[in-house]
Amino acid sequence: DIVVDTTGGKFGPFAGQAFVGDQTLAMVNRVFFEKVTDASGRSFYQGAVFPFRRSLDCGVNRLAFDPTGGLVIGQTDRGWGSIGRKRYGLQRLTYNGQVPFEILSMQAAPDGFILTFTQDIDTATAQSLESYTMTSYTYEYHAKYGSDEMDTQRCKITAANVTTPRT
């Protein structure tokens, strides 16, 4: 299931981002989207997916925000197993008012990516290439459901620079 954070900040700093349930891994991912325009002038969306919450009781089947801004998570392993420890469940995630340290956005740039964090970062750590890892892979596109990862490669990080946020 997919749901967009329209809580107006009741769920934290992720307004406008999407949350996607994962049945098999019993987790919720967060999705940042950006609208971009290609060289021909066509606009489209691209984005990045971040693990948000792992180790839920069971596979995620439905997501919804309640009126107070809590994320309600309906769960089951019926018909499609999950790594969760229960057969079914209903859990609720709420924002406690403390901003977590996470990547808020990841935008493509001509020479790499621009990461924006939810909190200030330590400059020395942020500029250390050892602070980052990146992997690329491809899925086979075909009519049969599913594909293993193919052409998996660890990408070489060549630079990391800290900049002042634009206002």
Protein Blocks (a to p, Z undefined) as FASTA:
>chain_A
ZZddfkgopnojkghiacdddfklopaddddddddddfkopacdddddddfbghifbdcf
bdcddfkopacddddfehiacfbfbfbdcdddddehiacdddfbdcddfklccdddfbdc
dfklmmpmklpccddddddddfbeciddehiacdddfbdcdddddZZ
